[in-house]
């Protein structure tokens, strides 16, 4: 069990489970944060969930994963 958990953790840290975002996601993030200048980070995970972190350090869910 320890080995399986170690492998899963190693894969999660590799970044292979993260996907790209498109222009629609960037527009939504800009709307949520007030402008594109206020967007610090947009993340999309392997199940389709997308979040944005704004300059004021708030984190917002753009799209819930399945």
NORKA-V317606 format. One line per field, one symbol per residue. ss: DSSP state (A for helix, B for strand, O for the rest). psi: psi as a letter, one per 20 degrees, with the letter a starting at -180 (. if undefined). A space follows every 10 residues. Layout:
# NORKA-V317606
ss=???
psi=???
This chain:
# NORKA-V317606
ss=OAAAAAAAAA AAAOOOOBOO OOAAAAAAAA AAAOOAAABB BBBBBOOOOB BBBBOOOOBB BBBOOO
psi=ghgghggggg hhihiijqrr qahghhgggh ggihrhhipg ppqprijipp qqprhjjqpq ogppr.
